[in-house]
Amino acid sequence: MSVKRERLIETFRHLVSIDAPSFDERRMADVLKGELGRLGFIVEEDEGGKAYGGTAGNVYGFRKGDLPGPPLLFSTHMDTVEPAKGKRALLGEDGRITSDGTTVLGADCMSGTAALLEALEELREEERPCRDLELVFFIGEEKHLKGSAVFDFSRVRAQESYILDLTGPVGTAAYQAPTLVNFEIEVEGRAAHAGLSPETGIHAIAIAARAVAQMKLGHVGEDMTVNIGAIHGGGANSNIVPERCRLIGEVRSYSHEQAMEQTRQIEELFQEEAGKARGKSRMTFEVPIHAYCTPEDHSSVRRFRRACECLGLSGKLVKTFGGSDESNLSLHGIPGLVLASAMELVHSCQEYTEVSELSRLTELLKLMMQDKD
């Protein structure tokens, strides 16, 4: 491999050292804008962060290439899940890079970012022809894709996209992901003294319990999951029949329509149980992630598999039940893949990457950027 190993490691370490919790990505945005400018990109930053009181916006770059065809879009996100302040990347003798155990490493999403920057650097040094390229670094991805939710996709010229944000061996890519519905249910009963006149009260927690007991949680068929994540109800005193109870939960499904139908059924179930007890139930929900499925004959899949074949990688396509900015790109007519990006045990202090995988990812990106078809 021609990958400049030491420079790649140093780039990754530098990126990891930058504190970039969600909506405080200012330093990361400035570093990436500087790098893209140095690499010959026209760079813009939007005002996406203002929607969330953040310090930075989404960073977009465009560079004209030498090969014909529409641009290829590559993207990562700038934010890191907590605990993320004071991160240090420690390189072991076996080539594994970890944190010191008190924070996440930040390989999610800095491994993909480091490989992307190294690929661009090497193509420039080697004077290799490549396609027109568009790069987007999103804010707030870890808060359910908040940055890409407010990005102006009308500026994008690419017809296919590659998100560097998946665990698993390099050479794997996700072509399908679910809709996510986050819901909140407020059950309203009536307060009463639990010792003197409990019969005059309407027990909000009991209503919620009866409804939850009828729900099927976990896997609901092969392509859907349902969960109640938290229940809050009552007050500080045990002698009061609780007047209110609040529940939060989610539905995930590869079918957007089925996810919405399941949400409707949950709403009706709670309303029915509340009505039996002469109480009330109200649901609110949001859909931060929309399902997508990129066809296996799409140009992004063919390009990915050609590059994998050249490197002796599997080129395996998988489904994921997690979310990524690809959902919003696909929603705006820019389908593509989420590439495995040399990150493992993400969202934990045991997170790690490996130099060999970072190098493979860099080579894969270089080949894809040079692909003529």
Secondary structure, 3 states (H helix, E strand, C coil): CCCCHHHHHHHHHHHHHCCCECCCCHHHHHHHHHHHHHCCCEEEECCHHHHHCCCCCCEEEEECCCCCCCCEEEEEECCECCCCCCCCCEECCCCEEECCCCCCCCHHHHHHHHHHHHHHHHHHHCCCCCCCEEEEEECCHHHCCHHHHCCCHHHCCCCCEEEEEECCCCCEEEEEECEEEEEEEEEECECEECCCCHHHCECHHHHHHHHHHHCCCEECCCCEEEEEEEEEECCCCCCEECCEEEEEEEEEECCHHHHHHHHHHHHHHHHHHHHHCCCEEEEEEEEEECCEECCCCCHHHHHHHHHHHHHCCCCEEEECCCCCCHHHHHHCCCCEEEEECCCECCCCCCCEEEHHHHHHHHHHHHHHHHCCC
